[in-house]
Amino acid sequence: MSELLLIERQPLGHGFAECWRLNAPATRNALSDEMVQALLQACARAEVDQGLRAIVLTGSGGHFCAGGSLGSFSGAIGKPCESGVTDPLIAVNRGFGRLLQALAGLPQQLVVAVQGAAMGGGVGLVCTADVVLASADASFATPEVTLGIVPAQIAPFVLRRLGEARAREWLLSGQRWTADQALAAGLVNQVVAGDFEAQIQTRLALCSAAAPEAVAATKALLAAVPSQSLDAVLDQGAEAFAQALRGTEAAAGLQAFANKRPAPWASGQEVKA
C-alpha cells in the first residue's frame, strides 16, 4: 500500500467497506503522479473485489484535495514542445482522466467525503462520486482558467455532475464556492454540521441496504445513458432487469421483504444460490 493513499477496511453487512484517504497533508493532498498511480491501483483491485460493498474517498490533514500537482510539469511551463515530437504532457494529463473514469466506473457505491478545500482536480474526484458529503467549512473551486490552464480532464465530469449552465459558471469563472453553494448547485448531496465521521458511518449503513450486484448493474445502466440512444439504454435496462429478477439477490431480497426482515446483504448473512 502506498503511504500516499491509506486504505482502511471495515465490515459492512455481508461484505466490507473501505476508506481511501489521500495522505499528503503538506500539499493539501495534491494529486502527484505517484498518488494518481496509487489510486489507479486501488481501483483495479476494487473492480474485482466481490466482497467490497462501498468506498469512502476522503483526505487527511483537514483538507480533501488541492488539485493536480504541477511538479512534473515545471520544466515545460511556457516552453513550446519540440517540433515533430508528441508532447509528453498529453499522456500525463490523460492519465488523470483515466483515474476519473476508473473511479466513476467502480461497481461499488463511491462516497466522497470533503473537508476543507477541494480544488481543480479535487473537484474532478468529487464529480465521480455516487454521493458527496461535505463539512460545513468545505470549499470548492476550479481555478484553472484564472491560471492560464485548461481544466481538460475534469470538464466532462463537472458537466455530467452539474449540467451545462452550472458547469460553465464553475469552469469559466474560477471562483470559490462554499459548501452550501455546492449543495445548491448539485455537487454536494449533504452538508454535515456535526460529527463528520459519524455521518460517514450513517451513509455506509445506507449503502449496506443495497444489493451489490443490483448496485453494479444500476451504475452500469446510468453510465450508458449519455452515450447511447434511448432505445439502446432501455434495451440494456430490460436485460439487466430480467437477469436480476432471475438471480439470487432478487429471490433473497423479495423473500426478506415479504417476511419483514432485513435482506441478507444488509444483515451480514450469506446470499445463497
C-alpha positions, -999 to +999 in steps of 0.1 A: +000+000+000+013+035-009+018+058+020+002+085-002-031+065-001-041+050+032-067+022+030-088+010+059-112-019+057-143-024+079-172-048+080-204-037+061-233-061+061-223-092+042-191-077+030-168-048+036-164-011+031-131+007+026-119+042+034-094+055+008-076+085+024-054+108+003-023+113+025-001+142+015-012+168+041+019+190+034+005+197-001-032+195+010-032+162-008-023+175-042-025+149-069+011+139-077+018+113-103+025+088-075-008+095-059-027+091-092-010+057-097-018+046-061-055+054-068-055+036-101-041+005-084-067+007-058-095+010-084-081-020-103-082-041-071-117-029-062-130-037-096-126-075-089-132-075-051-166-090-048-167-086-011-162-048-013-196-030-009-187+007-006-158+030-008-153+063+010-127+087-006-115+114+017-084+134+026-061+137+056-049+168+074-082+187+073-084+190+035-097+169+007-075+177-023-058+208-036-059+196-072-032+185-096+005+189-088+024+208-114+058+194-101+063+171-130+053+199-155+075+226-141+102+224-167+077+227-195+058+258-184+059+285-210+082+264-233+069+251-267+072+214-274+099+204-299+087+202-335+077+168-347+076+153-312+045+141-295+041+163-264+047+141-233+023+163-213-006+148-232-001+113-219+005+125-183-027+146-183-047+118-200-036+095-172-055+116-147-086+113-169-082+075-168-083+077-130-116+097-131-130+071-155-119+043-132-135+059-101-167+067-119-169+031-132-164+014-099-191-013-093-193-003-056-210+027-042-185+056-040-189+082-013-167+112-014-163+130+019-149+165+017-135+186+045-115+218+038-105+225+003-114+207-029-097+225-058-093+218-095-086+181-099-100+176-065-134+188-078-129+162-106-126+135-080-158+148-063-177+146-096-170+108-099-190+101-067-224+085-062-229+105-030-209+136-018-208+146+019-192+180+028-183+195+061-198+229+067-164+246+063-156+228+030-149+250-001-147+242-038-131+258-068-120+251-104-094+279-108-076+266-139-087+293-163-075+320-139-040+304-141-040+302-178-047+264-177-075+243-192-095+221-169-091+194-195-098+161-178-123+173-152-145+192-176-167+162-188-172+151-152-181+185-140-205+189-169-221+155-161-225+163-124-237+199-126-253+203-161-241+227-188-252+260-172-236+253-138-206+237-153-199+268-175-203+290-145-179+270-124-153+262-150-151+296-167-151+318-135-126+301-113-143+315-082-146+297-048-178+281-037-190+273-001-204+240+009-239+254+009-234+268-026-221+234-038-252+218-023-274+242-042-255+235-074-260+197-070-223+189-065-229+180-028-256+158-015-254+167+021-236+194+042-226+180+076-226+204+105-220+179+133-198+148+137-184+142+102-171+107+108-204+096+124-223+109+093-199+088+071-208+057+091-245+066+087-241+068+050-223+035+049-252+019+068-275+031+040-251+016+014-254-018+032-292-019+024-285-021-014-277-054-030-242-053-045-250-069-079-280-047-083-259-016-075-232-026-101-259-032-128-276+001-120-244+021-121-236+005-155-270+014-168-267+050-156-233+053-172-247+041-206-274+068-208-253+097-222-236+077-249-265+056-262-299+061-278-329+059-256-339+026-273-304+011-266-305+022-229-340+008-224-329-025-241-299-027-218-322-020-188-346-047-198-318-072-200-304-061-166-339-064-150-345-099-163-311-111-152-316-095-117-351-109-112-339-144-121-308-141-098-302-150-062-303-114-049-339-108-060-350-141-046-334-133-012-344-097-012-381-102-020-384-131+005-369-109+032-393-081+023-423-104+024-412-118+058-405-082+072-368-089+079-336-073+067-321-085+034-291-108+039-266-084+024-277-058+050-277-081+079-244-099+072-259-132+061-247-150+030-268-147-001-272-184-012-277-195-048 
